[in-house]
Amino acid sequence: MDSPNTTPTAEDETQLVSRRIQRLSLHLTPIPNSFIRDHHQLQLLTCARVKLSVNTALLSDFMRGKHRGIQEKVYEYFKSRPDLQTPVEISKDEHRELCMRQLLGLVREAGVRPFRYIVEDPSKYFAIAEAAGSVDMSLGIKLGVQYSLWGGSVLNLGTKKHKDKYYDVIDNLEYPGCFAMTELHHGSNVQGLQTVATFDPITDEFIINTPNDGAIKWWIGNAAVHGKFATVFARLLLPTHDIKGVSDMGVHAFIVPIRDLKTHQTLPGVEIHDCGHKVGLNGVDNGALRFRSVRIPRDNLLNRFGDVSRDGKYTSSLPSINKRFAATLGELVGGRVGLAYSSVSVLKISITIAIRYSLLRQQFGPPKQPEISILDYQSHQHKLMPMLASTYAFHFASLHLVQMYSEMKKSHDDQLVGDVHSLSAGLKAYVTSYTAKSLSTCREACGGHGYAAVNRFGSLRNDHDIFQTFEGDNTVLLQQVAADLLKQYREKFQGGTLAVTWNYLRESMNTYLSQPNPVTVRWEGEEHLRDPKFQLDAFRYRTSRLLQSVAVRLRKHSKTLGSFGAWNRCLNHLLTLAESHIESVILAKFIEAVQSCPEETRATLKLVCDLYALDRIWNDIGTYRIVDYVAPNKAKAIHKLTEYLSFQVRNVAGELVDAFNLPDHVTRAPIAMQSEAYSQYTQHVGF
Ligand SMILES: Cc1cc2nc3c(=O)[nH]c(=O)nc-3n(C[C@H](O)[C@H](O)[C@H](O)COP(=O)(O)OP(=O)(O)OC[C@H]3O[C@@H](n4cnc5c(N)ncnc54)[C@H](O)[C@@H]3O)c2cc1C
């Protein structure tokens, strides 16, 4: 056995190390868990750079996706225009103007036209938005407000007449616009919006009105400075001849001009204020809007899901207010898809900086020996390696989401629409929460130098933080996932079909809900623990248990508390269920990527995937232990193997971040310019 029972001598250790290197060079030959002893590990790390050989170029090719070309065009454009790069210190007003110039430059000078891809090829649109966000997150969001929110609402909620009138001027930025949904009193609860649009049959116009201060549109991107138009979400009111006088048809979207096209003066009846300096994203001009009987032509109703005729009759292909509301919001999921995708990109930048610096930075070491790299500390590996594995996992999952979204845009298949809705909500919530926490961990992993603004963690963290809230608050979105799972669960027992993402529930619910096999719960061999079937089964088992148990609890509590109260009583359980499900979807996509990647990259990706899976299982080991899905010896083996895999990933961490293929002028942090050691950093402060 490799694992000695007595304390090894220095000679034993050296032999041990050299045998180990031989074995590891044979691409991850399984090694008994007992091999790793804490006191050995530092020795191993300091004596040898044990390394799996990584084909970085091939891995990078596999990762880069089909739209890398247009992303490089974005990067190159900004590299060629240093005057358009955002300086570390900049005032709010300057940042807003710069951000607008960046967008104009990208669209008009570099000829990158995102708008056409919103419908034609969404994956290309997301690739452009991601690259723009890597240049400056404010730019990515401003671009998103213009094209995905304002432009997307016109294309997706309007009809041909709107497209004919607005397409070109949105595309070329002649008409910068806003998406005005949120109000002071209502953000997540969109059905509670109070702004009204009352039809006036005499003049054939809608009258847009803010009935009280709570209905002031708040946080509206592009409103404070640049916007000329806004898509305003308001309750459509039709005059009736009964005692009520009006009939409320629910929330609809209207195009409302807010500034004069020539003079840029605010139009009569519109009052605009600046939401002011924010925690981050100060390149985006968020504003508040109040409307005082602003008249717009009837044609300005975005009438794809509901229309009003000249004589004030309402028509819709959808039978109820709820269905129309769902269809309207359903068209807006693209924003969530984009945020999930861009959040992965932020995580890539952040982990790249942290890992490059952690490889460079040396602190302490064994007596009379050189100092070691901080990434050689087990604690550092524990902070950063599962995060690196998660970044890879999220990369594949978000690509899958983008693919599904693109298919949905083409086919409009009902089942796919439901699936994309849930998955985009879940992934957006899960990934953005994870990235937000990771940004702080990365900063801390870089010590004091991580705190220098030039090294980017501050702005990345501040700019990204709101990703957890806009386009749907994460806690609210996860509830949508849980609600969908419960719906699918009920349908399953009524013999209905399941959407693609939940298919595993039908296939294996019964297996998962039976008692765990008393033999396999004790299996602790590395081969078993690294078997994707074991890993995926463990994830799905947890989701199935959570789903079944919450369904029982909801039924019980709703008898006394009603459905709203019961939901609230089980809320934490529901959120855990949603996260668990999303984790299992992420793992399934990662396993597929391992299976489909080029042969030469498989060992590397399999290693990273195993770390992702086992780290997540270990994080939730209590759940598995409570139901005896995992016996104590197996739990211990999982823990040891997770640490060992972290160590193995550390040995290829540099190559793994290189495979993200982020040029230095995109990562920008001087501490991440590994080839030049500290020279960029010292130059930055004036040496
Ligand atoms: C920088 C920025 C830019 C924005 N841009 C735009 C824009 O261009 N256009 C636009 O229309 N809007 C925009 N928004 C608004 C944004 O979409 C909303 O902030 C978001 O939808 C959340 O709404 P809220 O702020 O009212 O939070 P709330 O809904 O009040 O939520 C507050 C807290 O309550 C919790 N909570 C709420 N409901 C529940 C529930 N059912 N269960 C459990 N917990 C709950 C949430 O988790 C959250 O922690 C922007 C916001 C910001 C900050």
The ligand as an SDF file (V2000), in Angstrom:
LIG
                    3D

 53 58  0  0  0  0  0  0  0  0999 V2000
  -29.7150   49.3200  -11.0650 C   0  0  0  0  0  0  0  0  0  0  0  0
  -31.1210   48.9110  -11.3390 C   0  0  0  0  0  0  0  0  0  0  0  0
  -31.6010   48.9330  -12.6240 C   0  0  0  0  0  0  0  0  0  0  0  0
  -32.9290   48.6070  -12.8890 C   0  0  0  0  0  0  0  0  0  0  0  0
  -33.4200   48.7570  -14.1540 N   0  0  0  0  0  0  0  0  0  0  0  0
  -34.7460   48.6270  -14.3580 C   0  0  0  0  0  0  0  0  0  0  0  0
  -35.3320   48.9710  -15.6090 C   0  0  0  0  0  0  0  0  0  0  0  0
  -34.6370   49.3940  -16.5440 O   0  0  0  0  0  0  0  0  0  0  0  0
  -36.6570   48.8330  -15.7590 N   0  0  0  0  0  0  0  0  0  0  0  0
  -37.4550   48.3690  -14.7660 C   0  0  0  0  0  0  0  0  0  0  0  0
  -38.6590   48.2510  -14.9640 O   0  0  0  0  0  0  0  0  0  0  0  0
  -36.9520   48.0410  -13.5470 N   0  0  0  0  0  0  0  0  0  0  0  0
  -35.6200   48.1680  -13.3220 C   0  0  0  0  0  0  0  0  0  0  0  0
  -35.0910   47.8630  -12.0920 N   0  0  0  0  0  0  0  0  0  0  0  0
  -35.9650   47.3990  -11.0440 C   0  0  0  0  0  0  0  0  0  0  0  0
  -35.7710   45.9270  -10.7140 C   0  0  0  0  0  0  0  0  0  0  0  0
  -36.2590   45.1420  -11.7500 O   0  0  0  0  0  0  0  0  0  0  0  0
  -36.4430   45.6470   -9.3800 C   0  0  0  0  0  0  0  0  0  0  0  0
  -35.6290   46.2390   -8.3860 O   0  0  0  0  0  0  0  0  0  0  0  0
  -36.6250   44.1660   -9.1200 C   0  0  0  0  0  0  0  0  0  0  0  0
  -37.6270   43.6480   -9.9410 O   0  0  0  0  0  0  0  0  0  0  0  0
  -36.9770   43.8600   -7.6730 C   0  0  0  0  0  0  0  0  0  0  0  0
  -38.0450   44.6130   -7.2550 O   0  0  0  0  0  0  0  0  0  0  0  0
  -37.9580   45.4970   -5.9280 P   0  0  0  0  0  0  0  0  0  0  0  0
  -36.7230   46.2770   -5.9830 O   0  0  0  0  0  0  0  0  0  0  0  0
  -39.2390   46.1840   -5.7970 O   0  0  0  0  0  0  0  0  0  0  0  0
  -37.7820   44.4300   -4.7620 O   0  0  0  0  0  0  0  0  0  0  0  0
  -38.9420   43.7940   -3.8980 P   0  0  0  0  0  0  0  0  0  0  0  0
  -39.8520   43.0120   -4.7630 O   0  0  0  0  0  0  0  0  0  0  0  0
  -39.5530   44.7840   -2.9920 O   0  0  0  0  0  0  0  0  0  0  0  0
  -38.0720   42.7860   -3.0290 O   0  0  0  0  0  0  0  0  0  0  0  0
  -37.3950   43.2020   -1.8290 C   0  0  0  0  0  0  0  0  0  0  0  0
  -37.0010   41.9720   -1.0220 C   0  0  0  0  0  0  0  0  0  0  0  0
  -38.1870   41.2510   -0.6780 O   0  0  0  0  0  0  0  0  0  0  0  0
  -38.0710   39.8920   -1.0320 C   0  0  0  0  0  0  0  0  0  0  0  0
  -39.3640   39.4150   -1.5400 N   0  0  0  0  0  0  0  0  0  0  0  0
  -40.2260   40.0560   -2.3720 C   0  0  0  0  0  0  0  0  0  0  0  0
  -41.2620   39.2580   -2.6750 N   0  0  0  0  0  0  0  0  0  0  0  0
  -41.0330   38.0860   -2.0390 C   0  0  0  0  0  0  0  0  0  0  0  0
  -41.7190   36.8420   -1.9880 C   0  0  0  0  0  0  0  0  0  0  0  0
  -42.8480   36.6310   -2.6680 N   0  0  0  0  0  0  0  0  0  0  0  0
  -41.1720   35.8520   -1.2700 N   0  0  0  0  0  0  0  0  0  0  0  0
  -40.0360   36.0360   -0.5920 C   0  0  0  0  0  0  0  0  0  0  0  0
  -39.3340   37.1750   -0.6090 N   0  0  0  0  0  0  0  0  0  0  0  0
  -39.8310   38.1910   -1.3220 C   0  0  0  0  0  0  0  0  0  0  0  0
  -37.0320   39.8620   -2.1360 C   0  0  0  0  0  0  0  0  0  0  0  0
  -36.3430   38.6100   -2.1320 O   0  0  0  0  0  0  0  0  0  0  0  0
  -36.1150   41.0070   -1.7910 C   0  0  0  0  0  0  0  0  0  0  0  0
  -35.0950   40.5600   -0.9590 O   0  0  0  0  0  0  0  0  0  0  0  0
  -33.7660   48.1760  -11.8210 C   0  0  0  0  0  0  0  0  0  0  0  0
  -33.2630   48.1160  -10.5280 C   0  0  0  0  0  0  0  0  0  0  0  0
  -31.9780   48.5160  -10.2710 C   0  0  0  0  0  0  0  0  0  0  0  0
  -31.5100   48.5490   -8.8410 C   0  0  0  0  0  0  0  0  0  0  0  0
  1  2  1  0
  2  3  1  0
  2 52  2  0
  3  4  2  0
  4  5  1  0
  4 50  1  0
  5  6  2  0
  6  7  1  0
  6 13  1  0
  7  8  2  0
  7  9  1  0
  9 10  1  0
 10 11  2  0
 10 12  1  0
 12 13  2  0
 13 14  1  0
 14 15  1  0
 14 50  1  0
 15 16  1  0
 16 17  1  0
 16 18  1  0
 18 19  1  0
 18 20  1  0
 20 21  1  0
 20 22  1  0
 22 23  1  0
 23 24  1  0
 24 25  2  0
 24 26  1  0
 24 27  1  0
 27 28  1  0
 28 29  2  0
 28 30  1  0
 28 31  1  0
 31 32  1  0
 32 33  1  0
 33 34  1  0
 33 48  1  0
 34 35  1  0
 35 36  1  0
 35 46  1  0
 36 37  1  0
 36 45  1  0
 37 38  2  0
 38 39  1  0
 39 40  1  0
 39 45  2  0
 40 41  1  0
 40 42  2  0
 42 43  1  0
 43 44  2  0
 44 45  1  0
 46 47  1  0
 46 48  1  0
 48 49  1  0
 50 51  2  0
 51 52  1  0
 52 53  1  0
M  END
$$$$
